[in-house]
Structure formats: structure tokens, C-alpha cells
Amino acid sequence: SQEEAMALADLVVVMNHGRIEQAGTAREVFERPRTEFVARFIGAHNIFTTPGGKFAVRSDRCELAPSDAPGPAGVAVLVRAVEYQGQHVQIHLVPPGVTESADDDAPLAAWVATVPDARFHQRPLQPGEQLKLRWSEADAHPLAA
């Protein structure tokens, strides 16, 4: 399993169609995936596209704030779904205006924020709520094309 490999391996190698996408320690691969494929394969990363290219931010490094909160700008999002996972809650997010999936079997969430359960229960979120998603620049890293 992926969890076992991450826990036990001295070297992790992620391959895509017989080609090495990235090799390194488990921490290196998880913390700084080099490509979008590795970020999606490892999981727990959000992929953002800008005119300058794509970058990844770990879902547990994302912060959710009220849409009118002062401080750093963020990406406007709507809460699509809330998933209790025990120690944390996954908040599935979509850009405003996206309400229906073209294919009911396709996952709709564009991004995920992982919030510790205690923080979530201090201020629970509901589907349809408008927020802003933000992160520290240090937690965003570019992905190779």
C-alpha cells in the first residue's frame, strides 16, 4: 500500500507509464511533488493553474476564511461537501457558480481543505457557504510541465 511504502521505504519512486516521474525520500516526494501526476498520485495536494504555470499546495496547509475576512487575498470558493474523517474534516470546495456536475459519477470538488476536527467544530461549515481559500507562499511550490 502507499501508506506502507511511505512509512518503510528509504527511497520512493513514482512511475507513470514506465517512466520515473520522481524519486526521493518519502518526505521529499510528499512535501514537494515535482509534477501534477505525482501530486495527484500521492494525494492531499490541491493543484492551481495560473498564467505562470501550475503549483501545488497541501490540503492541510490551506486555510479557509470568511469571504470578507481581512488579510491576504485568496481564491473565492463555495463549500461543496463536508467529510468527517475522525481527527480531521475534509472540506470539498468549488469555484463560485459551479453547482452541478456534468456527470453525476464524477467528483465535483476542485480543491480540498483539511481542517483539524476541533477547529471545525468550533465553527462548522455548511455546503453552499462562500469562503476564501488561502495559503502561505512558502507552502506553494511550482510543478514541472
Protein Blocks (a to p, Z undefined) as FASTA:
>chain_A
ZZlmmmmpmbdcddeehiafbgcdfklmmmmcfbfklmmmngoiacdddfkbccdddfkl
pccddfkbgcjdddddddfbdcdehjaccdddddehiabdfblkbcfbfbdcdddfklmm
mmccdehiacdddddfklpccddZZ
